[in-house]
Amino acid sequence: MRIPFAQIDAFADTPFGGNQAAVMPLAAWLDDAVLLNIAQENNLSETAFIVASDEEGVDFDLRWFTPGAEVALCGHATLASGHFVLSSDTALNRVRFRTRQAGMLEVARAGSGYTLELPAWGPSPKAIPEIVAALNIESPVETLWHDKGYALVIVENEGVVRDLKPDFAALAAFPIVAIVAARGQATDIVSRVFTPYYAINEDPVTGAAHAVMVPYWAKTFGNSFTAYQASARGGKLTCRLDGDRVVLGGSCVTTIEGTFLLP
């Protein structure tokens, strides 16, 4: 079987930035074990699989796999999937994806980039001392939790975020996405995201993490603000809270196109 393949840098204006995602359109769903094997072969933080839908109001069904497991929500690979579809058909202005656990998601053109609409997964305060210890954070300002498996740890300043050195072996024991964030200097917020349980120690730019952070930070900055994820590759986002939706803005760059050969 020959499967089209594109590797796309999401939340990036130029190649070699943002977060890499593979986007692979399928004629029909393959077995889950095969999808996971493909994601492991790609060895990127996410591989997005899309299948065209004939249901009204739905353009594609979408699923995401890390090299370790399927995930409930992935923002950057959704943005990359939208870029894949919209750059292939200039007559389209938006594309809607149906997902298994995150509902309907939408990517729309916005100038030279795109907007990505995600559910607003506002976190609630919760003590998470074992996760804080695994992150090697001594004095968090606040700790929060969302039951989709997202831990949000607020720290004193951007320097703490940038200098953080988590214990990845300890953190891998928790089936979570661990987010560490603070007020920023050049942007309103700065964050880093760690997912060793899912076989990626640090995720470069994480749309889903901002679906959790935006409702929290909107209480400080209002409904619109800017964000930077301070990974080695780095990524800039615009953020907006719109009722029960989070709208992120960013660009994408396709770096590789080809064919995946599946025996």
C-alpha positions as CSV (number, residue, x, y, z in Angstrom):
1,M,0.0,0.0,0.0
2,R,1.2,3.5,-0.9
3,I,0.2,6.3,1.5
4,P,0.8,10.0,0.7
5,F,3.0,11.6,3.3
6,A,3.7,15.2,4.2
7,Q,5.9,16.5,7.0
8,I,4.9,20.0,8.1
9,D,6.4,22.5,10.6
10,A,3.3,23.8,12.5
11,F,3.3,27.2,14.3
12,A,6.3,28.2,12.2
13,D,6.9,30.9,9.6
14,T,10.0,29.3,8.2
15,P,11.4,25.7,8.0
16,F,13.1,24.2,11.1
17,G,10.9,25.9,13.6
18,G,7.7,25.1,15.4
19,N,6.5,21.5,15.8
20,Q,6.9,18.8,13.2
21,A,3.9,16.7,12.2
22,A,3.3,14.0,9.6
23,V,0.0,14.2,7.8
24,M,-1.2,11.0,6.1
25,P,-4.5,10.8,4.2
26,L,-6.1,7.3,4.2
27,A,-8.8,5.9,2.0
28,A,-10.2,4.0,5.1
29,W,-9.0,3.4,8.7
30,L,-6.3,0.8,9.2
31,D,-5.9,-1.2,12.4
32,D,-4.8,0.8,15.4
33,A,-1.7,-1.3,15.7
34,V,-0.7,-0.4,12.2
35,L,-1.3,3.3,12.8
36,L,0.9,3.2,15.9
37,N,3.6,1.4,13.9
38,I,3.5,4.0,11.2
39,A,3.8,6.8,13.9
40,Q,6.8,5.0,15.4
41,E,8.4,4.7,12.0
42,N,7.9,8.4,11.4
43,N,9.3,9.1,14.8
44,L,7.8,12.6,15.1
45,S,5.9,14.1,18.0
46,E,2.7,13.4,16.2
47,T,1.4,11.7,13.1
48,A,-2.1,12.8,12.0
49,F,-4.2,10.4,9.9
50,I,-7.2,11.8,8.0
51,V,-10.1,10.0,6.2
52,A,-12.5,12.0,4.0
53,S,-16.1,12.0,5.3
54,D,-19.3,12.1,3.4
55,E,-21.3,13.4,6.4
56,E,-22.7,16.9,6.1
57,G,-20.7,19.4,8.1
58,V,-17.7,17.1,8.4
59,D,-14.8,17.2,5.9
60,F,-12.5,14.6,7.5
61,D,-12.2,12.3,10.4
62,L,-8.9,12.9,12.2
63,R,-6.8,10.9,14.7
64,W,-3.4,11.5,16.1
65,F,-0.6,9.1,17.2
66,T,2.7,9.8,19.0
67,P,5.4,7.1,18.8
68,G,3.9,5.8,22.1
69,A,0.1,6.0,21.9
70,E,-3.0,7.6,20.4
71,V,-3.8,11.0,22.1
72,A,-7.1,12.7,22.9
73,L,-6.2,16.0,21.3
74,C,-3.3,17.4,19.3
75,G,-3.3,21.0,18.2
76,H,-0.2,21.3,16.1
77,A,-1.0,18.2,14.0
78,T,-4.6,19.5,13.5
79,L,-3.1,22.8,12.2
80,A,-0.8,20.8,10.0
81,S,-3.7,18.8,8.7
82,G,-5.6,21.9,7.9
83,H,-2.6,23.3,6.1
84,F,-2.3,20.0,4.1
85,V,-5.9,20.2,3.0
86,L,-6.1,24.0,2.4
87,S,-2.8,24.3,0.5
88,S,-4.0,21.5,-1.8
89,D,-7.3,23.3,-2.6
90,T,-7.0,27.1,-2.8
91,A,-10.8,27.4,-3.3
92,L,-11.4,26.2,0.3
93,N,-11.3,28.7,3.1
94,R,-11.8,26.3,6.0
95,V,-11.8,22.6,6.9
96,R,-13.6,20.8,9.6
97,F,-12.3,17.7,11.4
98,R,-14.3,15.2,13.5
99,T,-12.3,13.7,16.3
100,R,-13.0,10.9,18.7
101,Q,-12.5,12.6,22.0
102,A,-12.2,16.4,21.3
103,G,-15.3,16.8,19.1
104,M,-15.3,19.0,16.0
105,L,-12.2,21.1,15.2
106,E,-11.7,23.7,12.5
107,V,-8.8,25.2,10.7
108,A,-9.4,28.4,8.6
109,R,-7.3,30.7,6.5
110,A,-6.3,33.9,8.3
111,G,-4.0,36.2,6.1
112,S,-0.9,34.3,5.4
113,G,-1.5,31.8,8.2
114,Y,-4.4,30.0,9.9
115,T,-6.6,29.9,12.9
116,L,-7.1,26.7,14.8
117,E,-10.3,26.2,16.8
118,L,-10.1,23.8,19.8
119,P,-12.2,23.1,22.8
120,A,-11.5,25.2,25.9
121,W,-10.3,22.8,28.5
122,G,-10.1,25.1,31.5
123,P,-8.1,23.5,34.4
124,S,-9.0,23.5,38.1
125,P,-6.7,24.0,41.1
126,K,-5.3,20.7,42.4
127,A,-2.3,19.6,44.4
128,I,0.0,17.4,42.3
129,P,3.1,17.1,44.4
130,E,4.5,14.0,42.7
131,I,4.3,15.7,39.3
132,V,5.8,18.9,40.6
133,A,8.7,16.9,42.1
134,A,9.3,15.1,38.8
135,L,9.5,18.4,37.1
136,N,12.1,19.6,39.6
137,I,10.1,22.6,40.6
138,E,10.7,23.7,44.2
139,S,8.1,26.5,44.7
140,P,5.2,26.6,42.2
141,V,2.9,29.6,42.2
142,E,-0.1,27.4,41.5
143,T,-0.9,23.9,40.3
144,L,-3.9,22.9,38.2
145,W,-5.4,19.8,36.6
146,H,-7.7,18.9,33.7
147,D,-9.2,15.4,33.7
148,K,-8.1,14.8,30.1
149,G,-4.6,14.3,31.6
150,Y,-3.2,17.8,31.6
151,A,-1.2,19.1,34.5
152,L,-0.5,22.9,34.5
153,V,2.1,24.3,36.8
154,I,2.5,28.1,37.1
155,V,5.9,29.3,38.1
156,E,7.3,32.7,39.2
157,N,8.9,33.9,35.9
158,E,10.1,33.1,32.4
159,G,13.6,32.3,33.7
160,V,12.2,29.4,35.7
161,V,10.4,28.0,32.6
162,R,13.5,28.3,30.4
163,D,15.9,26.8,32.9
164,L,13.8,23.9,34.0
165,K,15.4,20.4,33.9
166,P,12.8,17.8,34.6
167,D,13.5,14.2,35.7
168,F,12.1,12.6,32.6
169,A,12.4,9.1,34.0
170,A,10.2,10.0,37.0
171,L,7.8,12.0,34.8
172,A,7.3,9.1,32.4
173,A,5.5,7.2,35.2
174,F,2.5,9.6,34.7
175,P,0.2,9.3,31.7
176,I,0.0,13.1,31.4
177,V,0.9,16.2,29.5
178,A,2.9,18.4,31.9
179,I,2.7,22.1,31.2
180,V,4.9,24.7,33.0
181,A,4.1,28.3,32.3
182,A,4.7,31.9,33.5
183,R,4.2,35.5,32.4
184,G,6.6,36.3,29.5
185,Q,8.7,39.2,28.5
186,A,8.4,39.5,24.7
187,T,5.0,37.6,24.8
188,D,2.3,37.6,27.4
189,I,3.0,34.0,28.4
190,V,5.9,31.5,28.0
191,S,5.6,27.8,28.5
192,R,7.2,24.4,28.0
193,V,5.5,21.1,27.7
194,F,6.7,17.6,28.7
195,T,5.3,14.3,27.5
196,P,7.8,11.5,28.3
197,Y,4.9,9.0,28.9
198,Y,4.1,9.4,25.2
199,A,7.7,8.8,24.1
200,I,8.5,12.6,23.6
201,N,10.4,14.1,26.4
202,E,9.7,17.7,25.4
203,D,7.1,18.7,22.8
204,P,8.3,21.6,20.7
205,V,4.9,23.5,20.3
206,T,1.7,22.2,21.8
207,G,-1.7,23.5,20.6
208,A,-3.6,21.2,23.1
209,A,-1.6,22.6,26.0
210,H,-2.9,26.1,25.0
211,A,-6.4,24.7,25.0
212,V,-5.8,24.2,28.7
213,M,-3.7,27.4,29.3
214,V,-5.8,30.0,27.5
215,P,-8.9,29.7,29.8
216,Y,-6.5,30.1,32.8
217,W,-4.5,33.1,31.5
218,A,-7.6,34.9,30.0
219,K,-8.4,35.8,33.7
220,T,-5.2,37.8,33.7
221,F,-4.8,39.1,30.2
222,G,-8.3,39.2,28.8
223,N,-9.6,37.1,26.0
224,S,-6.7,37.8,23.5
225,F,-3.0,37.6,24.1
226,T,0.3,36.2,22.8
227,A,2.3,33.1,23.7
228,Y,5.6,31.5,23.1
229,Q,6.6,27.9,23.7
230,A,10.3,28.0,24.7
231,S,11.4,24.6,23.4
232,A,14.7,24.2,21.4
233,R,12.7,24.8,18.1
234,G,10.3,27.4,19.6
235,G,6.9,28.5,18.4
236,K,4.8,31.7,18.5
237,L,1.0,31.6,18.9
238,T,-1.8,34.1,19.1
239,C,-4.5,33.1,21.6
240,R,-8.1,34.0,21.9
241,L,-10.8,32.6,24.2
242,D,-14.2,32.6,22.5
243,G,-16.8,31.2,24.8
244,D,-16.2,27.5,25.1
245,R,-13.6,27.5,22.3
246,V,-9.9,28.4,22.1
247,V,-8.8,30.0,18.9
248,L,-5.0,29.8,18.2
249,G,-3.3,31.6,15.3
250,G,-0.1,30.4,13.5
251,S,1.5,29.5,10.2
252,C,2.8,26.2,8.7
253,V,5.6,25.2,6.3
254,T,5.7,22.0,4.4
255,T,9.2,20.5,4.4
256,I,8.8,17.0,3.0
257,E,6.4,15.4,0.6
258,G,6.5,11.7,-0.4
259,T,5.0,8.3,-0.1
260,F,4.9,5.9,2.8
261,L,5.3,2.3,1.6
262,L,3.2,-0.1,3.7
263,P,3.7,-3.8,3.0
